[in-house]
Amino acid sequence: MASSMQFDLVSPEAALASMTVSSVEIPGSEGDFTAMPDHAPIITTLRPGVIKASSTEGSFEYVVSGGFVEVNSDSASILAEQAFEKSKVSRDTIESLIADAEKFLENAGTEAKDSADKRLADTKLLIELLNI
């Protein structure tokens, strides 16, 4: 059993992380899960939340607005719609994400209303989660 895996986090604006980790806590759209070495392969979507990567150098946290994740036995790759280092996130950042989610809900078609409502609710929860 391997003790580490590759973790990569990218957004359209930047590559935020590329490191060797022992685990990654992921806010999956169907529920939170932790990816560790030898994890079963999975591809899923992300909900707004916090990603926590643990390595020998410490723990690193990132806020994401959504996106996709692919986990294999030796890697976890995340393509985020928007991503920020948690330490650099302000209330203004989250309020901007909430405004984006509200616009998405306004423009959502009938079939997408439920997922747009959930995205808005999850984004609003970031204020409590981050205590800002």
N, C-alpha and C positions, 0 to 999 in steps of 0.2 A: 504494500500500500504506500503510495506516494504521500509525502508530508506537505507538499506545496503545489501550487498551481499558478498559472499566469493569469493576471487580471488586467483588462484594458477597458477604459472608459473614455468614449469620445462623443463629442457633440458636433453639430455643423460648424461651430465657432472655433473649437479647439480640442486637442487631445489632453484630457485632464489627468489621466493616470495610466501607467504601464508599469506593473510591478509584480513581484512574486509574493503570493499571499498564502495563508493557511486556510482562510475562509472569507466568504463575501456574503453579507446579509442583503437580500434583494427584495424590494417591494413589488412583487409580481401582481399583475392585475387580478389573478385568481387567488391571491393570498401571498403573504410574505414567506420566503424560504431562504435557507442558507446553503450556498454552494461550497463544497469542500472537495479536495482531491478525490478522484475516483467516483465523482457524482455521475449519476445516469444522465445521458444526453437529453437536453431539453431546449426548446426554443419557445419563448413566450413574450408577452408584452409586459411593460412596466406601468404602474400607476404612479402618480405623484407621490414622492416620499424620499426617504433617506437611505442611501447605500452605505454600508459599513464594511470596510476591507481591513482585515487583520493580518499583520505581517510581523516578522521579527523586529522590524524597526518601529512598530507601534500600530495604532489604529487610525484609519483615515476615513473621514465621512464626507459624503457628497450629497447634495440635494438635486433631485431630478424631477422634471415635469412630466415625464412619460418616455416611452421609447420601446426598444426591443432588447432582449438578452438572449444570448446563446451560451449554454453551458455544456462542456464536454468533460471527460474525465480529468483532463489536464489544463483546462482553461475556462474562464468566464469572460465573455466579451459583451460589452454594453454599448449600444448606440442610443444615446439619449436625445430627445427633442431639444431640451435645454438642460444644462448641468452646471453646477457651481460647487466650489469648495464650501463646505458647511460654514466654516469660520468667516467667510466673506459674504454670507447671505444676510441681508437686512430685511426689515419689515417692508420697505419699498420694493425690494426684489420680489417678495411673495405677493404683494398687492398687484404688481405688474403681471405675475403669473395668474392671479385670480381674474384680472381684467381679460387676459387672453382666453381663459377658460369660459368666461361669461360670453365673449364674442363667439367662441366655438359653439356654445349652447344655442345662442341666438340663430346661428346659421345652420344648425344641425337639421337634417331631414327627419321625418317621422321615425324611421328605423334607427336613427342614431341618437334620439333624445335620451334614452336611458343611459347610454354610455357617456354622453355629454354631461348629464346630471351628476353621474358618479365622478367624472373627472373634476367637475367644479367642487363637489363636496370634499373629495380627497385633497384638492389644492387648498381649500379653506382650512382643512385640518393641519396643514403645515405650520400655521401660525401657532397653534397649541403645541404641536410636536416639537417645534424649535424654540418655544417659549420666548417669542419676540413680539 
